[in-house]
């Protein structure tokens, strides 16, 4: 009797397992079908412009973007942002490129300056100054929002190296904060095809073949940037909630960055020097400034050490960023490359920033002037044939 009573329960358990399996299979099939439909739709028309596919950078050429500014009163009401035939911001390259004095600026969002109108980025100020003091000149802005030195290496390899400008100016550090190097095995497999080395490598290696996967990967990157406070926003210092200065924990944080993240950053900077000079391009590095840190904002009177930045005080966030700026200075000195310490030169003033890191119109103009103060004498020594008037002291 006992045996007979167990059999119905076994049958029910099998039926339940079969039902769960069928439902699971249907869900998987539904997801695959939805993904397939999305893939077809995106291949026909993808309204989301993708600038990174796998380990390749796609430059969007001959585009004009218009933005209605609802971000900050420190920016133009209507913002016009144009890409030329190279996918950069600035004038078309001259027909007679090699004899000209040519410069490309490379960086992330603080270089590309998405929400600064054409003619008003710090690269534009630099370009204007260049034409005033030197003859036969050309400067373009190759900055790409969100890109770290790893992205700069790809950009240099796939695009700038081929162009061969005389000078490449790298504003670096911000997007390298807490950034791990990809594993060498993952990188090799990404170059060769589909990678099964890790889940992250698999998704990256699949993205060149799938519009849907590429879209999802770029959305994830945008979410990561937002979580780290690297997205574009607007900050009113008079309304921020003041946070206390941390009294402990710095030693552990410093050790973490020095052991885990800074060595990779230093290697990538050295690689930027190597790939630049091996292609006849002289690298110039610029350290990353920020509104937070040691200082009192002139406009609001707020102590910038106590503003909240990604869950820590402004002072702690600045201490971390300065670790990366120090590495930039060290690599420049070791390789006898010009380093412009913009981080110490640019005043911590809300007039120059619409959030903690991105420049306003006034900030962009000031950044261009500060970089020019040190760049001009360097160019005068190294490109005397182009000099038409002495650099102003």
C-alpha positions as CSV (number, residue, x, y, z in Angstrom):
1,X,0.0,0.0,0.0
2,X,2.8,2.3,0.9
3,X,4.5,1.7,-2.5
4,X,1.2,2.4,-4.3
5,X,0.7,5.7,-2.5
6,X,4.2,7.0,-3.5
7,X,3.6,6.4,-7.2
8,X,1.0,9.2,-7.7
9,X,3.4,11.6,-6.0
10,X,6.2,10.6,-8.3
11,X,3.9,11.1,-11.3
12,X,2.9,14.6,-10.1
13,X,6.6,15.5,-9.5
14,X,7.5,14.4,-13.0
15,X,4.6,16.3,-14.5
16,X,5.6,19.4,-12.5
17,X,9.3,19.1,-13.6
18,X,8.1,18.6,-17.2
19,X,5.8,21.7,-16.9
20,X,8.7,23.8,-15.5
21,X,11.0,22.6,-18.2
22,X,8.5,23.5,-21.0
23,X,7.8,26.9,-19.4
24,X,11.5,27.6,-19.1
25,X,12.1,26.5,-22.7
26,X,9.3,28.8,-23.9
27,X,10.8,31.7,-21.9
28,X,14.2,31.1,-23.5
29,X,12.7,30.8,-27.0
30,X,10.7,34.0,-26.4
31,X,13.8,35.8,-25.3
32,X,15.7,34.5,-28.3
33,X,12.9,35.5,-30.6
34,X,12.7,39.0,-29.1
35,X,16.4,39.4,-29.4
36,X,16.3,38.3,-33.0
37,X,13.6,40.7,-33.8
38,X,15.5,43.5,-32.1
39,X,18.6,42.6,-34.0
40,X,16.8,42.8,-37.3
41,X,15.2,46.1,-36.4
42,X,18.5,47.6,-35.3
43,X,20.2,46.4,-38.5
44,X,17.6,48.1,-40.6
45,X,17.7,51.3,-38.6
46,X,19.6,51.9,-35.4
47,X,18.6,55.2,-33.8
48,X,21.3,54.9,-31.2
49,X,24.7,55.9,-32.5
50,X,27.4,53.5,-31.3
51,X,31.0,54.7,-31.1
52,X,32.5,51.6,-29.7
53,X,32.0,48.2,-31.2
54,X,34.0,45.4,-29.5
55,X,37.5,46.8,-29.3
56,X,37.0,49.1,-32.3
57,X,36.2,52.8,-32.3
58,X,33.7,54.0,-34.9
59,X,34.1,57.7,-35.7
60,X,30.9,59.3,-36.7
61,X,31.9,61.7,-39.6
62,X,30.1,64.6,-41.2
63,X,27.5,65.0,-38.4
64,X,25.9,68.1,-36.9
65,X,24.2,67.8,-33.5
66,X,21.9,70.4,-32.1
67,X,21.0,70.4,-28.4
68,X,18.6,72.6,-26.5
69,X,20.3,73.5,-23.3
70,X,18.3,72.5,-20.2
71,X,21.5,71.6,-18.3
72,X,23.1,74.9,-17.1
73,X,22.8,78.6,-17.6
74,X,26.6,78.6,-18.0
75,X,26.3,77.0,-21.5
76,X,24.7,78.3,-24.7
77,X,21.0,78.2,-24.9
78,X,21.3,76.4,-28.3
79,X,24.4,74.2,-28.7
80,X,25.8,73.2,-32.1
81,X,28.3,70.4,-32.2
82,X,29.8,69.4,-35.5
83,X,31.9,66.5,-36.6
84,X,34.1,66.8,-39.8
85,X,35.0,64.2,-42.3
86,X,37.5,62.6,-39.9
87,X,34.9,62.3,-37.2
88,X,36.7,65.0,-35.2
89,X,35.7,68.6,-34.2
90,X,37.4,71.3,-36.1
91,X,38.4,72.3,-39.7
92,X,38.9,69.8,-42.4
93,X,42.5,68.7,-42.8
94,X,44.5,70.9,-45.2
95,X,45.3,69.4,-48.7
96,X,49.0,69.9,-48.0
97,X,49.0,68.2,-44.6
98,X,52.7,67.2,-44.0
99,X,54.3,70.7,-44.2
100,X,51.7,72.2,-41.8
101,X,52.0,72.3,-38.1
102,X,49.3,69.9,-37.0
103,X,47.9,69.1,-33.6
104,X,45.2,66.7,-32.3
105,X,43.7,66.8,-28.8
106,X,42.8,63.5,-27.3
107,X,40.7,62.8,-24.2
108,X,37.3,61.9,-22.8
109,X,34.3,64.1,-22.2
110,X,36.4,67.1,-20.8
111,X,38.1,67.2,-24.2
112,X,35.3,66.4,-26.6
113,X,33.1,68.9,-24.8
114,X,29.8,67.7,-26.1
115,X,27.7,70.5,-24.6
116,X,30.1,73.3,-25.7
117,X,29.2,74.9,-29.0
118,X,31.5,74.8,-32.0
119,X,34.2,77.5,-31.7
120,X,34.0,77.6,-27.8
121,X,35.8,74.4,-26.7
122,X,39.2,74.6,-25.1
123,X,40.6,73.0,-28.3
124,X,39.0,75.9,-30.3
125,X,40.7,78.4,-28.0
126,X,44.0,76.6,-28.5
127,X,43.5,76.5,-32.3
128,X,42.9,80.2,-32.4
129,X,46.0,80.9,-30.4
130,X,48.0,78.5,-32.7
131,X,47.0,80.4,-35.8
132,X,47.8,83.8,-34.2
133,X,51.4,82.8,-33.3
134,X,52.3,80.2,-36.0
135,X,51.8,79.9,-39.8
136,X,50.3,77.0,-41.7
137,X,48.6,75.4,-38.7
138,X,45.7,72.9,-38.1
139,X,44.2,71.6,-34.9
140,X,41.4,69.1,-34.4
141,X,39.6,67.8,-31.3
142,X,39.5,64.0,-31.3
143,X,38.1,63.7,-27.8
144,X,35.5,61.0,-27.2
145,X,33.1,61.1,-24.3
146,X,33.7,58.4,-21.7
147,X,37.1,57.2,-23.1
148,X,40.0,56.3,-20.9
149,X,43.7,55.9,-21.9
150,X,42.7,52.4,-23.1
151,X,40.3,54.0,-25.6
152,X,43.0,56.5,-26.5
153,X,45.4,53.7,-27.4
154,X,42.8,52.3,-29.8
155,X,42.1,55.7,-31.2
156,X,45.8,56.3,-31.8
157,X,46.3,52.9,-33.4
158,X,43.3,52.9,-35.7
159,X,43.0,56.6,-36.6
160,X,45.5,59.2,-35.3
161,X,48.6,57.1,-36.2
162,X,47.5,57.0,-39.8
163,X,46.9,60.8,-39.9
164,X,50.3,61.5,-38.3
165,X,49.9,65.0,-36.8
166,X,53.0,66.6,-35.3
167,X,51.5,66.9,-31.8
168,X,49.0,64.8,-29.8
169,X,47.7,66.4,-26.6
170,X,46.3,64.0,-24.0
171,X,44.1,65.3,-21.2
172,X,44.0,62.1,-19.1
173,X,43.2,60.7,-15.7
174,X,39.5,61.0,-15.0
175,X,38.1,58.0,-16.8
176,X,41.0,55.9,-15.6
177,X,40.0,56.1,-12.0
178,X,39.6,52.5,-10.6
179,X,40.0,51.1,-14.0
180,X,41.3,47.5,-14.3
181,X,43.3,46.4,-17.3
182,X,41.6,43.7,-19.4
183,X,43.2,40.3,-19.0
184,X,45.8,39.7,-21.8
185,X,44.0,36.4,-22.6
186,X,40.8,38.3,-23.1
187,X,42.4,40.9,-25.3
188,X,44.0,38.2,-27.5
189,X,40.7,36.3,-27.9
190,X,38.8,39.5,-28.7
191,X,41.2,40.1,-31.5
192,X,40.8,36.6,-32.9
193,X,37.0,36.2,-32.5
194,X,34.5,35.0,-29.9
195,X,36.0,34.7,-26.5
196,X,35.0,32.2,-23.8
197,X,37.6,33.4,-21.3
198,X,35.1,35.2,-19.2
199,X,31.5,36.4,-19.3
200,X,32.7,40.0,-19.9
201,X,35.1,39.0,-22.6
202,X,32.3,36.9,-24.3
203,X,29.9,39.8,-24.4
204,X,32.6,42.2,-25.7
205,X,33.7,39.7,-28.4
206,X,30.1,39.2,-29.5
207,X,29.3,42.9,-29.8
208,X,31.0,43.4,-33.2
209,X,28.6,40.8,-34.7
210,X,25.4,41.9,-32.9
211,X,23.8,45.3,-32.9
212,X,21.7,44.3,-29.9
213,X,24.6,43.1,-27.8
214,X,26.6,46.3,-28.8
215,X,23.7,48.5,-27.7
216,X,23.4,46.6,-24.4
217,X,27.1,46.9,-23.8
218,X,27.2,50.6,-24.4
219,X,24.2,51.1,-22.2
220,X,26.0,49.3,-19.4
221,X,29.0,51.5,-19.9
222,X,26.9,54.6,-19.6
223,X,25.3,53.2,-16.4
224,X,28.8,52.6,-15.0
225,X,29.9,56.2,-15.8
226,X,26.7,57.5,-14.2
227,X,27.4,55.5,-11.0
228,X,30.9,56.9,-10.8
229,X,29.7,60.5,-11.2
230,X,31.2,60.9,-14.7
231,X,28.0,61.7,-16.5
232,X,27.0,65.2,-17.5
233,X,24.8,66.9,-14.9
234,X,24.4,70.3,-13.2
235,X,25.7,71.2,-9.8
236,X,24.4,74.1,-7.7
237,X,27.0,74.3,-4.8
238,X,24.6,76.4,-2.7
239,X,22.2,73.5,-2.6
240,X,24.5,70.5,-2.1
241,X,24.5,68.7,1.2
242,X,27.8,69.2,2.9
243,X,29.6,66.0,4.1
244,X,32.2,65.7,6.8
245,X,35.8,65.1,6.0
246,X,36.9,61.5,6.4
247,X,39.4,61.2,9.3
248,X,40.4,57.6,8.5
249,X,40.7,55.1,5.7
250,X,43.0,57.1,3.3
251,X,45.9,54.7,3.7
252,X,43.8,51.7,2.6
253,X,42.4,53.6,-0.4
254,X,45.8,54.8,-1.5
255,X,47.3,51.3,-1.3
256,X,44.3,50.0,-3.3
257,X,44.9,52.5,-6.1
258,X,48.7,52.2,-6.1
259,X,48.6,48.4,-6.2
260,X,45.6,47.7,-8.3
261,X,44.8,50.6,-10.7
262,X,47.8,53.0,-11.0
263,X,50.3,50.5,-12.5
264,X,47.9,49.8,-15.5
265,X,47.4,53.6,-16.0
266,X,51.1,54.1,-16.0
267,X,51.6,51.4,-18.6
268,X,49.0,52.8,-20.8
269,X,50.5,56.3,-20.6
270,X,53.9,54.8,-21.5
271,X,52.3,53.0,-24.5
272,X,50.8,56.3,-25.6
273,X,54.3,57.8,-25.7
274,X,55.6,54.8,-27.6
275,X,52.9,54.7,-30.2
276,X,53.1,58.4,-30.7
277,X,56.8,58.8,-31.2
278,X,57.1,55.6,-33.3
279,X,54.8,57.3,-35.7
280,X,56.5,60.7,-35.7
281,X,54.0,62.3,-33.2
282,X,55.2,64.2,-30.1
283,X,53.0,63.5,-27.1
284,X,52.0,66.2,-24.7
285,X,50.1,65.3,-21.4
286,X,47.7,67.5,-19.5
287,X,46.6,66.6,-15.9
288,X,42.9,66.5,-15.0
289,X,41.4,69.4,-12.9
290,X,38.2,69.3,-11.0
291,X,36.0,71.6,-9.0
292,X,36.1,69.5,-5.8
293,X,39.1,69.5,-3.5
294,X,41.1,72.0,-1.5
295,X,39.7,75.4,-1.9
296,X,36.8,77.8,-1.4
297,X,34.5,78.5,-4.3
298,X,34.5,82.2,-5.1
299,X,30.9,82.3,-6.3
300,X,29.2,80.4,-3.5
301,X,31.7,80.5,-0.6
302,X,31.4,76.7,-0.3
303,X,34.3,74.7,1.1
304,X,35.0,72.4,-1.8
305,X,36.6,69.8,0.5
306,X,33.1,69.1,1.9
307,X,31.0,68.7,-1.3
308,X,29.7,65.1,-1.9
309,X,31.4,63.3,-4.8
310,X,30.4,59.7,-5.6
311,X,29.8,58.9,-1.9
312,X,32.9,60.6,-0.5
313,X,34.0,64.1,0.4
314,X,35.4,66.4,-2.2
315,X,38.8,66.3,-0.5
316,X,38.9,62.5,-0.6
317,X,37.9,62.4,-4.2
318,X,40.5,65.0,-5.1
319,X,43.2,63.1,-3.2
320,X,42.4,60.0,-5.4
321,X,42.4,62.0,-8.6
322,X,45.7,63.6,-7.7
323,X,47.3,60.1,-7.5
324,X,46.6,59.7,-11.2
325,X,47.8,63.2,-12.0
326,X,51.1,62.4,-10.2
327,X,51.5,59.3,-12.4
328,X,50.9,61.5,-15.5
329,X,53.6,63.9,-14.3
330,X,56.0,61.0,-13.6
331,X,55.6,59.3,-17.0
332,X,56.1,62.7,-18.8
333,X,59.3,63.4,-16.8
334,X,60.6,59.9,-17.4
335,X,60.0,60.1,-21.2
336,X,61.0,63.8,-21.5
337,X,57.5,64.7,-22.7
338,X,55.9,68.0,-21.9
339,X,53.3,67.8,-19.1
340,X,51.0,70.7,-18.5
341,X,49.7,70.5,-14.9
342,X,46.3,72.0,-15.6
343,X,45.1,70.4,-12.3
344,X,47.1,72.9,-10.3
345,X,46.8,75.8,-12.7
346,X,43.0,76.0,-13.2
347,X,41.3,77.8,-10.3
348,X,38.6,75.8,-8.4
349,X,35.8,78.2,-9.3
350,X,32.2,77.2,-10.2
351,X,32.3,79.8,-13.0
352,X,34.5,77.4,-14.9
353,X,32.4,74.2,-14.3
354,X,28.7,73.2,-14.8
355,X,29.3,70.1,-12.7
356,X,32.3,68.9,-10.8
357,X,34.4,68.0,-13.8
358,X,33.0,69.5,-17.1
359,X,33.9,72.9,-18.3
360,X,31.5,75.8,-19.0
361,X,32.1,78.3,-21.8
362,X,34.2,80.4,-19.5
363,X,36.0,77.4,-18.2
364,X,36.8,76.1,-21.7
365,X,38.3,79.5,-22.7
366,X,40.4,79.5,-19.5
367,X,41.6,75.9,-20.0
368,X,42.7,76.8,-23.6
369,X,44.6,79.8,-22.4
370,X,46.4,77.9,-19.6
371,X,47.4,75.1,-21.9
372,X,48.6,77.6,-24.5
373,X,50.9,79.4,-22.0
374,X,53.1,76.3,-21.8
375,X,52.5,74.8,-25.2
376,X,53.5,77.9,-27.2
377,X,57.1,78.1,-25.9
378,X,57.4,74.3,-26.5
379,X,56.2,74.7,-30.1
380,X,58.5,77.7,-30.7
381,X,61.5,75.7,-29.8
382,X,60.5,72.6,-31.7
383,X,58.9,74.2,-34.8
384,X,60.7,77.5,-35.2
385,X,60.1,77.6,-39.0
386,X,56.3,78.1,-38.3
387,X,56.7,80.8,-35.7
388,X,55.5,84.2,-36.9
389,X,55.5,86.1,-33.6
390,X,57.0,85.4,-30.2
391,X,54.9,83.8,-27.5
392,X,53.5,86.3,-25.0
393,X,55.0,86.1,-21.6
